[in-house]
Amino acid sequence: MSPAPDAAPLPSGDAETTSTESVPATTAPVRPPPAPFKPSTFILTFMFILGFGMIIDGQLRYQVAATLGLGLGPLIGFGGHYPLLTMFVAALIEMLAAALAYNWTTDWVKTAKTQKWSAAFRKHQVAAMRSGKKDRVDALKPHQLTITKLSGELQIAQLKGLAVTWFLLIAIYSWVYLFLGGSAGGITTHPVATSTFVNLGGLQVNLLGSLIGPIQVWFVLFSLYSFPFSLIFRRILKHYTLRRHPAFRGPSVAGPEATGGAA
């Protein structure tokens, strides 16, 4: 029977074992005190609920967008003379703010270590199952619970970043629509684009014109502006955060020693 493959240490730092040890009897664990109130949690929850309400209620959506326009209009409206430039800068601001929020709620170091531990655990798990020894499989269960817990914590952190991201997406997309003079039940913003006809590849195109069914030209164009910025900003912030951490500097980043340590 071939030995287990060489892999990075598991989260607890203990090597795989085939023996079991008796656990001494202990008293019942003391219930931990409740977590303290965090204003950031309240803000994220409020933004999540508000974003959900903006999807359902169009009036609320455009009212929030018009309020946001009080700051965006004078800053990037350019008097309504350059709608494409306004859309470009709005996409830049939107994705930068979303990337900063996502970077703030995501522990990139913990994410990288959890991914390496998961890869190492799968190698040990496959080897244990191939050996046919039940004690080797049972010995890995505590590690599996630890990795599952870490993965759940990372998913919750991603949901926090999503609350900010989708609020910004709905609000700024709606503001761009108002800026172009779209109909929103009497709700307006200032300034408004002087013309929605722009030159794209030598063709005069109406940004409020229909492209495919209800999908308008401005929506597709603004999305093409936004998504590349999202990828670029998130990669830059992730790289910057990891490079600041001692465990991910220099050639040790790719080595198995970077994956050790307790969860």
Secondary structure, 3 states (H helix, E strand, C coil): CCCCCCCCCCCCCCCCCCCCCCCCCCCCCCCCCCCCCCHHHHHHHHHHHHHHHHHHCHHHHHHHHHHHHHHHHHHHCHHHCCHHHHHHHHHHHHHHHHHHHHHHHCCHHHHHHHHHHHHHHHHHHHHHHHHCCHHHHHHCHHHHHHHHHHHHHHHHHHHHHHHHHHHHHHHHHHHHHHHCCCCCCCCCCCCCCCCCEEEECCEEEECCCEEECCEEHHHHHHHHHHHHHHHHHHHHHHHHHHHHCHHHCHHHHCCHHHHCCCC
